[in-house]
Every structure is written in structure tokens, then in C-alpha cells.
Amino acid sequence: MKKSNKKHFIRKNCPLLLMVLPGAAWLLIFKYLPMFGVVIAFKDFRYYPGGFISSMIHSEWVGFKNFEFLFSSNDAYIIIRNTVGYNLVFIITGTILSVAFAIMLNEMTRKKLSKIFQTSMFFPYFLSWVIVSYFVYAYLSSDKGIINQMLLSLGMDKTSWYTQPKFWPMILVLVNNWKHLGYSTVYYLAAICSVDKTYYESAMLDGATKWQQIKYITLPHLKPMIITLTILSIGRIFSADFGLFYNVPKQSGPLFPVTNVIDTYVYRALMYSGDIGMSTATGLFQAVIGFLLIMLTNYIVKKIDKDSAIF
């Protein structure tokens, strides 16, 4: 590009570039610059005079020793099983519910009512997990919980929810979907709104039912977005939502077999030992596995349907 063309391009797109600048600065400061700290994963990190950089330089190299922590533990199978298992369920249920609710909202004839539902569904996404955990506690508390009060009114015994692991896989799935459903629905609703209305008009003229319109028009148009979001979700299948698994179960020890995931396990170990190298190694492991899974999933999708692949 010639110099004059570059100036014209910058001048023409200046407002757009200024809009991108805060996001680009955030990515640079909080995502790319910290990547230099990856070296800590291969060191026995110790604090030395001179600050963090000096400590990172003078700390002893230990190779892959920090990675052994995650796999040598007796709980390795449990935390990896929980992390991968919950994420798979979240991906499947989240996608199905988001697509279903997006279609239902789009089919509502009273658009003002549809906007109210959208706002109501979107609101939980902005709540922190600390607040959500107290909402859940209000229902599940052993003494004053709403559910236990209802059980007592029906002549049934109270349940100690925070000591019964069997209930928590379903509770965590429900709470996660409740919090994220509205945000995910917006993606699919926007995609549905972008579909050319003439497709539906032609289908109605041909006598297609509402279900046939959804099956042969709406869902095929949503397919690329479903695949893209699924690929990105699979990239984080080894990373759990820390707030969900740490705050909502109230760190109850009896629930660890079904609520302990990689992120909470590493956090507790870090608080106990202060081993930064170990936690950095775990984060690097999650990032590398996530990258490889994205590449593999995208490769498989590309082989099946080239147009649906991300790259």
C-alpha cells in the first residue's frame, strides 16, 4: 500500500480504529504482555531482591517438574473428569437451550413482550458469582432455605443440600445455564434476525408449517454460528468457570468429589503452598491443550464442511 493510500485509509477509518483501540490495548496489556511469564512454569520460582523480573531471571530451572503436580496427585482423575465432563454438558445443554429460546423469542408476535423477556434473561449474566451463590444459598440453606421450607410444609424431611454430592451435578448445570443463557441467546437471536424474510414468505406460500420453516430455514442459517461457538467452547474444555465451582458450593468439603475442578484445585494448592510455578504450569497446560483442541476440531469440521470452519 502506497503512503498516500495509507493516509487515506487511516483518515477514512479513524473513528473505527479509535473504537478498536481500547479493546486492542486491553488485549495487549492483559493477554500478550503476561505471556512472558510463561517461563515461570519451568522454574522453581523464588522471590529475590530487585522485583519480579529479577526473581524470574534468578529462579532455578526445573524443566517439567511443575507439571508433575497436576498428574501425580491422587485427585488428578477426579478433577480432570469433573472439568471435562461439566464443560461437555455445558456445551450441549447451553447450545440446545440458547437456540431454542432464540427461536421462541423470534416467533413471539408481541415484540415489546419479547424485549422484556430478553432483558430478564440477560440480567443474570451481569451478576457476579458471589451474588449468585447467595441466591442459591437462599434456596438451599438447611435452616431457612426456600426449598426446605416447602418440603417441611408438605410433611417431608429437610435435606442438607451442601453435604449431599448427588444433587450438585444437576444444580451446577442449572445455575450455569441460568446465568449464561440470556447472553448466549443474543448471539443466535441476532443471527435469526439477519435471515432474509423472503425465505419465510416463500415457505409460507408453499404451505410450510412453522416447524418446517424452523427446520429447513432457521436451523441451517444458525449452523455456522453453532459450529463456531462450539469450536471455541471446546478450546476451553480443560478450563472451568472458577466462580461457579468455588463460590456456589460454598467450598463444602463433602462436595469436592463432584465440585472440585482443575481451577479450584490449583487455587487451593496455591493458597496452601504458594507455589507460583505450579499454578503457571497448570495455566500453560490448559492453554496448550485448548489450542490443540481448537485446531483439531476445526480441522475435522473443515474436512466435513469447509464453509463452516473458522479458518
Secondary structure, 3 states (H helix, E strand, C coil): CCHHHHHHHHHHCHHHHHHHHHHHHHHHHHHHHHHHHHHHHHEECCCCCCCHHHHHHHCEECCCHHHHHHHHCCCHHHHHHHHHHHHHHHHHHHHHHHHHHHHHHHHCCCHHHHHHHHHHHHHHHHCCHHHHHHHHHHHHCCCCCHHHHHHHHCCCCCCCHHHCHHHHHHHHHHHHHHHHHHHHHHHHHHHHHCCCHHHHHHHHHCCCCHHHHHHHHHHHHHHHHHHHHHHHHHCCCCCCCHHHHHHCCCCCHHHHHHHCCHHHHHHHHHHHHCCHHHHHHHHHHHHHHHHHHHHHHHHHHHHHCHHHCCC
